């Protein structure tokens, strides 16, 4: 049962109709209460305590206390206690508060549409309606403004609430009777609360909410809808979190970006991702103001060099789409790698020379290689997930079945508590004499390719564990040039990758990376054309035995529709009917793209100065920083 105590004006004072007052719990008193509940001198008395800060202040807030399962507090019958200010009822609408924890309106309005579409396509979710998001944002804002502007005559008390067992409630009641039913708050005791005029409290709240609301809208207005740059996305998400927590008591510690955050670096060293550091600021200064060293308020952005230390709001998208986390990770990794390099690339002038020219040509080369690597990874993963069979898939399926069987055996051993339960279970199995029917096997098999096989004949045959089958010349995509356009620029051949009927096309990470690159480089014609030339030359030289695709299926099968189809080219760039049709077919060539310097170069290293210096050295000594990287558009000649 719940026992609640409210401190407020008495009935006579409320009837007078005078200006209202608002009570707020003192944080220092709440901390003393927390220490009393902890009972550190007693063994096994741990509790879960969460402290709330009211409007980013240090000295006013709330607290929740809950005993752990085997703690003295829980065994004594006290389940849960909370102390909070009742001013939050100004914003209450059937227990739904403006921009509450489950409301992602602010975040979805700030995030780039390419990211939202990429993640949505992975799980096949419904598209987000931004008109509804805008209406929700405005509605929540109006509710807050009405709350702080029309309730100045209202008095808002404070409440403490204790959820306890019936036995404990009866014991408390017996103790009160034994003491002669004393007053709840004896005169002369220390007040654990502040009392302010409600008008002043509301004015203070409004002065915090409005600047953040305006700042958020100004950030969104810096570009077209859904086209904010990465830095401004980070800033908008940061400001949205401040706005959500600005009008009442908030558990700021649950937002690492606001409170504090540490993350593990790539090389194993611990590197700190910057947060606002409100934990330290509130404790030291009494109010959560913003450090001006982190922002450039004139340009409405982070200060130079600061944005890179704030995490991209990937977790925000994952909270909405919880299915297929691994596929989400691959998609987001591709987009973030591309964005990191594009952010540097867009800062360079197209007509530059010298070191700046080396930078942009190297980064264009890296982007083309990153897309090509992802194409290899997607191609192999989808080949295994396709309904087409080959020997390599059968072996992978047997391997999965063996691993699942071993996992089930380990689980059964763990669940068996004693020999008797095992004996009873075996008797039941013997009595029935029947085994559970196996579910119908899926034709697709999941296999991860962190280091994908190459699209050359020897590697394809090695992975398939059988010779690949050529699909033939086809009727539409008959040349290398047309296939390149279909695979990397499908919109130019009237293929909509967002079309749900085009199986396998709509959620390919490499295609979403391509869309991102083309979208960000749309105003830089020279960069865009150079990227296409670089990608085309990588495709011509290294994609020599590739999975077959069609407008409606990715990948497609051979003529029998039972095995995956593979495509090869002759010297002129036309498709071949079979591997032995021409001696100089692409299936006879073993150009290895994994020997290229950029093949496994991470994006984090590609933007470093040391990588730029190495690219400059390679270009000086070898004429290029890659095995095959001269953006001259010359047709490949097989040798």
C-alpha positions as CSV (number, residue, x, y, z in Angstrom):
1,X,0.0,0.0,0.0
2,X,1.1,3.6,-0.6
3,X,1.3,6.2,2.3
4,X,1.5,9.8,1.0
5,X,2.2,13.0,2.9
6,X,1.6,16.4,1.4
7,X,2.9,19.8,2.7
8,X,0.9,22.8,1.4
9,X,-1.1,25.7,2.7
10,X,-4.1,24.8,4.9
11,X,-7.6,25.1,3.7
12,X,-8.2,28.6,5.2
13,X,-5.2,30.1,3.5
14,X,-6.2,28.5,0.2
15,X,-9.7,30.0,0.4
16,X,-8.4,33.6,0.8
17,X,-7.4,33.6,-2.9
18,X,-4.0,35.2,-2.3
19,X,-1.0,34.8,-4.4
20,X,0.1,31.2,-4.5
21,X,3.3,29.7,-3.1
22,X,5.4,26.8,-4.2
23,X,7.3,24.4,-2.1
24,X,10.6,22.7,-3.3
25,X,12.5,20.0,-1.5
26,X,16.0,21.0,-0.3
27,X,18.6,18.7,-1.9
28,X,20.9,18.8,1.2
29,X,18.0,17.3,3.3
30,X,17.3,14.7,0.7
31,X,21.0,13.6,0.7
32,X,20.7,13.2,4.5
33,X,17.7,11.1,4.1
34,X,19.6,9.0,1.5
35,X,22.4,8.4,4.0
36,X,20.0,7.3,6.7
37,X,18.4,4.8,4.3
38,X,21.7,3.4,3.3
39,X,22.6,2.3,6.8
40,X,26.2,1.6,5.8
41,X,26.9,0.1,9.3
42,X,24.6,-2.8,8.5
43,X,25.6,-5.6,6.1
44,X,23.4,-6.0,3.1
45,X,21.6,-2.7,3.3
46,X,22.2,-1.4,-0.3
47,X,19.6,0.8,-1.9
48,X,19.1,2.3,-5.3
49,X,18.9,6.1,-5.1
50,X,18.3,8.6,-7.9
51,X,18.5,12.3,-7.3
52,X,16.6,14.8,-9.5
53,X,17.7,18.4,-10.2
54,X,14.9,21.0,-10.5
55,X,15.5,23.3,-13.5
56,X,19.3,22.6,-13.5
57,X,19.7,23.8,-9.9
58,X,21.8,22.2,-7.2
59,X,19.7,23.0,-4.1
60,X,16.2,22.0,-5.1
61,X,15.0,18.7,-6.6
62,X,13.6,15.3,-5.7
63,X,14.7,11.8,-4.9
64,X,13.6,8.2,-5.3
65,X,14.8,5.4,-2.9
66,X,14.3,1.7,-3.5
67,X,15.8,-1.1,-1.5
68,X,17.5,-3.9,-3.3
69,X,15.9,-7.3,-3.4
70,X,17.7,-8.7,-0.3
71,X,18.4,-5.4,1.5
72,X,17.3,-4.7,5.1
73,X,15.0,-1.9,3.8
74,X,13.2,-4.3,1.5
75,X,13.0,-7.1,4.0
76,X,11.6,-4.6,6.5
77,X,8.6,-4.0,4.2
78,X,9.6,-0.7,2.5
79,X,9.5,-1.1,-1.2
80,X,9.8,2.3,-2.6
81,X,10.0,6.0,-1.5
82,X,9.9,9.2,-3.5
83,X,9.9,12.9,-2.6
84,X,9.0,15.4,-5.3
85,X,7.5,18.8,-5.9
86,X,3.8,19.0,-6.9
87,X,4.5,21.9,-9.3
88,X,4.9,19.3,-12.0
89,X,1.1,18.9,-12.0
90,X,1.0,22.2,-14.0
91,X,2.2,20.2,-17.0
92,X,0.4,16.9,-16.3
93,X,-2.0,15.6,-18.9
94,X,-3.1,12.1,-17.9
95,X,0.4,11.4,-16.7
96,X,1.9,12.5,-20.0
97,X,4.3,15.4,-19.8
98,X,5.7,17.6,-22.5
99,X,8.7,16.0,-24.3
100,X,8.8,13.1,-21.8
101,X,11.4,10.3,-22.0
102,X,9.5,8.3,-24.7
103,X,8.8,11.3,-26.9
104,X,11.4,11.4,-29.7
105,X,9.8,14.3,-31.6
106,X,12.7,16.7,-31.1
107,X,15.3,14.1,-32.1
108,X,13.5,13.0,-35.3
109,X,13.2,16.6,-36.4
110,X,16.9,17.1,-35.9
111,X,18.4,14.0,-37.5
112,X,19.4,13.7,-41.1
113,X,16.8,12.1,-43.3
114,X,19.5,9.8,-44.9
115,X,20.2,8.3,-41.5
116,X,16.5,7.9,-40.7
117,X,15.8,6.3,-44.0
118,X,18.8,4.0,-43.8
119,X,17.8,2.6,-40.5
120,X,14.1,2.5,-41.3
121,X,14.9,0.4,-44.4
122,X,16.8,-2.1,-42.3
123,X,13.8,-3.0,-40.2
124,X,11.1,-2.2,-42.7
125,X,9.4,0.3,-40.3
126,X,6.9,2.9,-41.2
127,X,8.2,6.3,-42.4
128,X,8.2,9.1,-39.8
129,X,5.7,11.9,-40.4
130,X,7.5,15.2,-39.8
131,X,4.3,17.1,-40.0
132,X,3.1,15.2,-36.9
133,X,6.4,15.9,-35.2
134,X,6.1,19.6,-35.7
135,X,2.6,19.6,-34.4
136,X,3.7,17.7,-31.3
137,X,6.6,20.0,-30.7
138,X,4.3,23.1,-30.9
139,X,1.7,21.5,-28.7
140,X,4.2,20.6,-26.0
141,X,5.6,24.1,-26.0
142,X,2.1,25.6,-25.6
143,X,1.4,23.3,-22.7
144,X,4.6,24.5,-20.9
145,X,3.8,28.2,-21.6
146,X,0.2,27.9,-20.4
147,X,1.5,26.2,-17.2
148,X,3.9,28.9,-16.3
149,X,1.7,31.9,-17.3
150,X,-1.8,31.1,-15.9
151,X,-1.0,29.4,-12.6
152,X,0.5,32.2,-10.5
153,X,-2.3,32.1,-8.0
154,X,-2.0,28.4,-7.5
155,X,-0.1,26.9,-4.5
156,X,2.0,23.8,-5.2
157,X,3.1,21.7,-2.3
158,X,5.5,18.9,-1.9
159,X,4.8,15.3,-1.5
160,X,6.6,12.3,0.0
161,X,5.2,8.8,-0.9
162,X,6.2,5.5,0.6
163,X,5.1,2.1,-0.8
164,X,5.2,-0.5,2.0
165,X,3.8,-3.9,3.0
166,X,0.7,-4.1,5.1
167,X,2.7,-5.4,8.1
168,X,5.0,-2.4,8.0
169,X,2.0,0.0,7.6
170,X,0.3,-1.5,10.7
171,X,3.6,-1.3,12.7
172,X,4.0,2.4,11.7
173,X,0.4,3.1,12.8
174,X,0.9,1.3,16.1
175,X,4.0,3.4,16.8
176,X,2.2,6.6,16.1
177,X,-0.6,5.6,18.5
178,X,1.9,4.7,21.1
179,X,3.5,8.1,20.9
180,X,0.2,9.8,21.4
181,X,-0.4,10.7,17.8
182,X,2.1,13.6,17.6
183,X,2.0,16.1,14.7
184,X,3.7,15.0,11.5
185,X,5.9,18.1,11.6
186,X,6.8,19.3,15.0
187,X,7.4,23.1,15.5
188,X,11.0,24.0,15.7
189,X,12.2,21.2,13.5
190,X,14.4,22.1,10.5
191,X,12.4,22.7,7.4
192,X,13.4,20.4,4.6
193,X,12.0,22.6,1.9
194,X,12.0,26.1,0.3
195,X,8.9,28.2,-0.2
196,X,8.7,30.8,-3.0
197,X,5.9,32.7,-4.6
198,X,4.6,30.6,-7.5
199,X,4.8,33.6,-9.8
200,X,8.6,33.9,-9.2
201,X,9.0,30.1,-9.7
202,X,7.1,30.2,-13.0
203,X,9.1,33.2,-14.2
204,X,12.3,31.4,-13.4
205,X,11.2,28.3,-15.3
206,X,10.1,30.3,-18.4
207,X,13.5,32.1,-18.5
208,X,15.2,28.7,-18.8
209,X,12.8,27.0,-21.3
210,X,12.4,29.8,-23.9
211,X,16.1,30.3,-24.8
212,X,16.6,26.6,-25.4
213,X,13.4,26.4,-27.4
214,X,14.5,29.3,-29.6
215,X,18.0,27.9,-29.9
216,X,16.7,24.6,-31.0
217,X,14.5,26.1,-33.7
218,X,17.3,28.3,-35.0
219,X,19.5,25.3,-35.4
220,X,16.8,23.5,-37.5
221,X,16.4,26.6,-39.6
222,X,20.0,26.7,-40.7
223,X,19.3,24.2,-43.5
224,X,16.5,22.5,-45.3
225,X,14.4,20.0,-43.5
226,X,16.3,16.8,-42.9
227,X,19.6,18.1,-44.3
228,X,21.4,19.3,-41.2
229,X,25.2,18.7,-41.2
230,X,26.7,16.2,-38.7
231,X,27.9,18.9,-36.4
232,X,24.6,20.7,-36.3
233,X,22.8,17.4,-35.8
234,X,24.9,16.8,-32.7
235,X,24.2,20.4,-31.5
236,X,20.4,20.1,-32.1
237,X,20.2,16.8,-30.2
238,X,22.2,18.3,-27.4
239,X,19.9,21.3,-27.1
240,X,16.8,19.1,-27.4
241,X,18.0,17.2,-24.3
242,X,18.5,20.5,-22.5
243,X,15.0,21.6,-23.5
244,X,13.4,18.3,-22.4
245,X,14.9,18.7,-18.9
246,X,14.5,22.4,-18.5
247,X,11.0,22.8,-17.0
248,X,11.0,20.5,-14.0
249,X,12.9,17.9,-11.9
250,X,15.0,15.8,-14.2
251,X,17.3,12.8,-13.7
252,X,20.2,14.4,-15.6
253,X,22.5,11.5,-14.8
254,X,20.7,9.3,-17.3
255,X,22.0,11.6,-20.1
256,X,25.7,11.0,-20.4
257,X,26.1,13.8,-23.0
258,X,24.8,16.3,-20.5
259,X,26.3,14.7,-17.4
260,X,29.6,13.0,-18.3
261,X,30.8,10.3,-20.6
262,X,33.8,8.1,-21.2
263,X,34.4,5.8,-24.1
264,X,37.1,3.3,-25.0
265,X,39.5,4.4,-27.8
266,X,40.4,2.3,-30.9
267,X,43.9,1.4,-29.7
268,X,42.7,0.3,-26.2
269,X,43.4,3.6,-24.5
270,X,40.6,5.4,-22.7
271,X,39.6,8.6,-24.4
272,X,37.0,11.0,-23.1
273,X,34.1,12.1,-25.2
274,X,33.1,15.6,-24.1
275,X,29.8,16.1,-22.4
276,X,28.5,19.4,-21.0
277,X,29.8,18.3,-17.6
278,X,26.7,19.5,-15.7
279,X,27.6,17.2,-12.8
280,X,30.6,19.3,-12.0
281,X,29.1,22.7,-12.9
282,X,26.0,22.2,-10.9
283,X,27.9,21.0,-7.9
284,X,30.4,23.8,-8.1
285,X,28.3,26.8,-9.1
286,X,24.7,25.8,-8.0
287,X,23.2,26.1,-11.5
288,X,23.8,24.2,-14.8
289,X,25.0,27.0,-17.1
290,X,26.7,26.3,-20.4
291,X,30.5,26.5,-20.8
292,X,31.1,29.2,-23.5
293,X,34.4,27.5,-24.5
294,X,32.3,24.7,-26.0
295,X,30.2,26.8,-28.4
296,X,30.5,29.5,-31.0
297,X,27.2,31.3,-30.4
298,X,27.8,33.7,-33.3
299,X,27.9,30.9,-35.9
300,X,25.4,28.8,-33.9
301,X,27.7,25.9,-33.8
302,X,30.3,24.2,-31.6
303,X,33.6,25.9,-31.1
304,X,36.4,24.7,-33.5
305,X,37.5,21.2,-32.7
306,X,34.8,20.5,-30.2
307,X,32.1,18.8,-32.3
308,X,34.4,15.8,-32.9
309,X,34.4,15.0,-29.2
310,X,30.6,14.8,-29.0
311,X,29.1,11.4,-29.9
312,X,26.8,11.1,-32.9
313,X,23.3,10.4,-31.7
314,X,23.2,6.8,-33.1
315,X,21.7,5.4,-29.9
316,X,18.7,7.7,-30.5
317,X,17.9,5.8,-33.7
318,X,18.5,2.4,-32.1
319,X,16.0,3.2,-29.3
320,X,13.3,3.6,-31.9
321,X,14.3,0.6,-34.0
322,X,15.3,-2.2,-31.7
323,X,15.1,-5.0,-34.2
324,X,18.1,-6.3,-36.2
325,X,20.8,-4.6,-34.2
326,X,23.6,-6.1,-36.2
327,X,22.2,-4.9,-39.5
328,X,21.8,-1.5,-37.9
329,X,25.4,-1.4,-36.8
330,X,26.7,-2.2,-40.4
331,X,24.4,0.5,-41.9
332,X,25.4,3.2,-39.3
333,X,29.1,2.3,-39.5
334,X,29.0,2.9,-43.3
335,X,27.2,6.2,-43.0
336,X,29.4,7.5,-40.2
337,X,32.6,6.6,-42.0
338,X,31.4,8.4,-45.1
339,X,30.2,11.4,-43.1
340,X,33.5,11.8,-41.2
341,X,35.5,12.1,-44.5
342,X,32.8,14.2,-46.2
343,X,33.0,16.7,-43.4
344,X,36.7,17.3,-44.1
345,X,36.2,17.2,-47.8
346,X,33.5,19.9,-47.9
347,X,35.9,22.4,-46.2
348,X,38.2,22.3,-49.2
349,X,37.9,24.5,-52.3
350,X,37.6,22.7,-55.6
351,X,40.2,25.0,-57.3
352,X,42.9,24.5,-54.7
353,X,46.4,23.2,-55.4
354,X,49.4,21.8,-53.6
355,X,48.8,20.0,-50.3
356,X,45.1,20.8,-50.4
357,X,44.8,19.1,-53.8
358,X,46.5,16.0,-52.4
359,X,44.0,15.9,-49.5
360,X,40.8,16.0,-51.6
361,X,42.1,13.5,-54.2
362,X,43.1,11.1,-51.4
363,X,39.8,11.5,-49.6
364,X,37.9,11.0,-52.9
365,X,40.0,7.8,-53.5
366,X,39.2,6.6,-49.9
367,X,35.5,7.2,-50.3
368,X,35.4,5.2,-53.6
369,X,37.3,2.4,-51.8
370,X,35.0,2.4,-48.8
371,X,31.9,2.1,-51.0
372,X,33.6,-0.7,-53.0
373,X,34.5,-2.6,-49.8
374,X,31.0,-2.3,-48.5
375,X,29.7,-3.6,-51.9
376,X,31.8,-6.7,-51.5
377,X,30.6,-7.2,-48.0
378,X,26.9,-6.7,-48.9
379,X,27.3,-8.9,-52.0
380,X,28.5,-11.9,-50.0
381,X,26.1,-11.5,-47.1
382,X,23.1,-11.3,-49.4
383,X,24.4,-14.3,-51.4
384,X,24.2,-16.4,-48.2
385,X,20.8,-14.9,-47.3
386,X,19.4,-15.5,-50.7
387,X,17.1,-18.6,-51.5
388,X,19.8,-20.0,-53.8
389,X,21.8,-23.0,-52.7
390,X,25.5,-23.9,-53.1
391,X,27.9,-26.1,-51.2
392,X,29.4,-23.3,-49.1
393,X,26.0,-22.4,-47.8
394,X,25.2,-26.1,-46.9
395,X,28.4,-26.3,-44.9
396,X,27.6,-23.0,-43.1
397,X,24.1,-24.3,-42.3
398,X,25.6,-27.5,-40.8
399,X,28.0,-25.4,-38.8
400,X,25.2,-23.3,-37.4
401,X,23.2,-26.4,-36.5
402,X,26.1,-27.8,-34.6
403,X,26.6,-24.6,-32.7
404,X,23.0,-24.3,-31.8
405,X,22.9,-27.9,-30.6
406,X,25.9,-27.3,-28.4
407,X,24.3,-24.2,-27.0
408,X,21.1,-26.0,-26.3
409,X,23.0,-28.8,-24.5
410,X,24.8,-26.3,-22.3
411,X,21.5,-24.5,-21.5
412,X,19.9,-27.8,-20.5
413,X,22.9,-28.7,-18.3
414,X,22.6,-25.3,-16.6
415,X,18.9,-25.7,-16.0
416,X,19.2,-29.1,-14.5
417,X,19.4,-28.4,-10.8
418,X,19.9,-32.0,-9.6
419,X,20.0,-35.6,-10.8
420,X,16.4,-36.2,-9.9
421,X,15.1,-33.6,-12.3
422,X,17.3,-35.0,-15.0
423,X,15.9,-38.5,-14.4
424,X,12.3,-37.3,-14.4
425,X,13.0,-35.5,-17.7
426,X,14.5,-38.6,-19.3
427,X,11.6,-40.7,-18.2
428,X,9.1,-38.3,-19.8
429,X,11.1,-38.5,-23.0
430,X,11.2,-42.3,-23.0
431,X,7.5,-42.5,-22.2
432,X,6.4,-40.4,-25.1
433,X,9.0,-41.8,-27.5
434,X,8.5,-38.8,-29.8
435,X,10.7,-35.8,-30.5
436,X,9.5,-32.4,-31.3
437,X,9.1,-31.8,-35.0
438,X,11.8,-29.5,-36.4
439,X,10.7,-26.2,-37.9
440,X,10.9,-25.7,-41.6
441,X,14.4,-24.6,-42.4
442,X,15.0,-21.2,-43.8
443,X,16.7,-21.1,-47.2
444,X,18.8,-18.2,-46.1
445,X,21.9,-18.5,-43.9
446,X,23.5,-15.7,-41.9
447,X,27.2,-15.3,-42.3
448,X,29.2,-12.3,-41.3
449,X,32.0,-11.0,-43.5
450,X,34.1,-8.5,-41.6
451,X,36.9,-9.3,-44.1
452,X,34.9,-10.1,-47.3
453,X,36.0,-12.3,-50.1
454,X,37.0,-10.6,-53.3
455,X,34.9,-10.7,-56.5
456,X,37.5,-12.6,-58.6
457,X,36.9,-16.1,-59.9
458,X,39.4,-17.9,-57.6
459,X,38.0,-16.3,-54.5
460,X,34.4,-16.8,-55.5
461,X,35.0,-20.5,-56.3
462,X,36.8,-20.9,-52.9
463,X,33.9,-19.4,-51.0
464,X,31.1,-21.2,-52.9
465,X,33.1,-24.5,-52.6
466,X,32.1,-25.1,-56.2
467,X,32.5,-23.4,-59.6
468,X,30.4,-20.3,-60.1
469,X,27.7,-20.4,-62.8
470,X,27.6,-17.6,-65.4
471,X,24.2,-16.1,-66.0
472,X,24.7,-15.3,-69.6
473,X,24.6,-12.1,-71.5
474,X,21.1,-11.1,-70.4
475,X,18.7,-8.8,-72.3
476,X,19.1,-5.4,-70.6
477,X,22.2,-5.1,-68.5
478,X,24.5,-6.4,-71.2
479,X,27.7,-4.3,-70.7
480,X,30.0,-3.4,-67.8
481,X,28.9,0.3,-68.1
482,X,25.2,-0.5,-67.7
483,X,25.9,-2.8,-64.8
484,X,28.0,-0.2,-63.1
485,X,25.1,2.3,-63.4
486,X,22.6,-0.2,-62.1
487,X,24.7,-1.2,-59.1
488,X,26.0,2.3,-58.0
489,X,23.7,4.8,-59.7
490,X,20.4,3.0,-59.9
491,X,18.3,6.1,-60.2
492,X,19.9,6.8,-63.6
493,X,18.4,3.6,-64.9
494,X,14.9,4.1,-63.4
495,X,15.3,1.8,-60.4
496,X,13.9,3.1,-57.1
497,X,15.9,1.6,-54.2
498,X,13.2,2.6,-51.8
499,X,10.7,0.5,-53.5
500,X,9.7,-2.3,-51.1
501,X,8.9,-4.6,-54.0
502,X,12.6,-4.6,-55.2
503,X,13.8,-7.3,-52.9
504,X,17.2,-6.7,-51.4
505,X,17.7,-3.2,-52.9
506,X,16.1,-1.0,-50.3
507,X,18.3,-1.8,-47.3
508,X,21.8,-2.1,-48.9
509,X,24.4,-0.2,-46.8
510,X,26.7,0.5,-49.7
511,X,23.8,2.1,-51.7
512,X,22.8,4.3,-48.7
513,X,26.5,5.4,-48.5
514,X,26.4,6.2,-52.2
515,X,23.3,8.3,-51.7
516,X,24.9,10.1,-48.8
517,X,28.0,10.9,-50.8
518,X,26.1,12.2,-53.9
519,X,23.8,14.3,-51.7
520,X,26.7,16.0,-49.8
521,X,28.7,16.6,-53.0
522,X,25.8,17.8,-55.1
523,X,27.2,21.4,-55.1
524,X,30.8,20.3,-55.8
525,X,30.8,19.2,-59.4
526,X,34.5,18.5,-59.7
527,X,34.5,16.3,-56.6
528,X,31.4,14.5,-57.6
529,X,32.7,13.7,-61.1
530,X,36.1,12.6,-59.8
531,X,34.4,10.3,-57.3
532,X,32.4,8.6,-60.1
533,X,35.6,8.2,-62.2
534,X,37.5,6.7,-59.2
535,X,34.6,4.3,-58.4
536,X,34.2,3.2,-62.0
537,X,37.9,2.4,-62.3
538,X,37.8,0.3,-59.1
539,X,34.8,-1.5,-60.5
540,X,36.4,-2.1,-63.9
541,X,39.7,-3.4,-62.5
542,X,38.6,-5.4,-59.4
543,X,35.0,-6.5,-59.9
544,X,35.7,-9.3,-62.3
545,X,33.3,-12.0,-61.1
546,X,30.3,-10.4,-59.5
547,X,26.9,-11.6,-58.2
548,X,24.1,-11.2,-60.7
549,X,21.3,-8.7,-60.0
550,X,18.1,-7.5,-61.7
551,X,15.8,-4.6,-61.2
552,X,13.6,-6.6,-58.9
553,X,16.0,-8.9,-57.1
554,X,19.4,-8.5,-55.4
555,X,21.0,-10.9,-55.9
556,X,19.5,-12.8,-58.8
557,X,19.9,-16.5,-59.7
558,X,21.1,-18.4,-62.7
559,X,18.9,-19.7,-65.5
560,X,17.7,-22.6,-63.3
561,X,16.8,-20.2,-60.5
562,X,18.3,-22.6,-58.0
563,X,21.9,-21.4,-57.8
564,X,23.3,-17.9,-57.5
565,X,24.3,-16.3,-60.8
566,X,27.6,-14.7,-61.5
567,X,28.6,-12.2,-64.2
568,X,31.9,-12.0,-66.1
569,X,33.1,-9.7,-68.9
570,X,35.1,-10.0,-72.1
571,X,37.8,-7.6,-73.3
572,X,35.2,-5.2,-74.7
573,X,33.3,-5.0,-71.5
574,X,30.4,-7.2,-72.7
575,X,29.0,-10.0,-70.5
576,X,30.0,-13.6,-71.2
577,X,27.9,-16.7,-71.4
578,X,30.3,-19.0,-69.6
579,X,33.7,-19.0,-68.1
580,X,35.5,-20.7,-71.0
581,X,33.8,-18.7,-73.7
582,X,36.8,-16.4,-74.1
583,X,40.3,-16.9,-73.0
584,X,40.7,-13.3,-72.1
585,X,37.5,-13.0,-70.0
586,X,37.6,-11.2,-66.6
587,X,37.3,-14.6,-64.8
588,X,40.9,-15.3,-65.9
589,X,42.2,-12.2,-64.1
590,X,43.3,-12.1,-60.5
591,X,43.6,-8.4,-59.6
592,X,43.4,-8.2,-55.8
593,X,41.8,-5.1,-54.4
594,X,42.8,-6.1,-50.8
595,X,46.4,-5.2,-51.7
596,X,45.4,-1.6,-52.0
597,X,46.5,0.7,-49.2
598,X,43.0,2.2,-48.7
599,X,41.2,-1.2,-48.6
600,X,41.3,-1.6,-44.8
601,X,42.2,2.0,-43.8
602,X,39.7,3.1,-41.2
603,X,38.0,6.5,-41.6
604,X,39.4,7.7,-38.3
605,X,42.9,7.2,-39.7
606,X,42.1,8.5,-43.2
607,X,41.5,12.0,-41.8
608,X,44.7,12.1,-39.7
609,X,47.6,14.2,-40.7
610,X,50.0,11.2,-40.8
611,X,47.7,9.5,-43.4
612,X,47.8,12.7,-45.5
613,X,51.6,12.8,-45.4
614,X,51.8,9.1,-46.4
615,X,49.4,9.8,-49.3
616,X,51.6,12.7,-50.4
617,X,54.7,10.5,-50.3
618,X,53.0,7.7,-52.2
619,X,51.8,10.2,-54.9
620,X,55.3,11.6,-55.2
621,X,57.2,8.3,-55.4
622,X,54.7,6.2,-57.2
623,X,52.5,8.6,-59.1
624,X,49.5,7.6,-57.0
625,X,48.7,6.4,-53.4
626,X,46.9,3.4,-54.7
627,X,47.8,0.4,-56.9
628,X,45.4,1.6,-59.5
629,X,44.4,5.2,-59.0
630,X,44.7,7.6,-61.9
631,X,41.5,9.6,-62.5
632,X,41.9,9.9,-66.2
633,X,38.9,7.8,-67.2
634,X,41.0,5.5,-69.4
635,X,39.2,2.2,-70.2
636,X,40.8,-0.8,-68.5
637,X,42.8,-3.1,-70.7
638,X,43.3,-6.7,-69.3
639,X,46.9,-7.9,-69.1
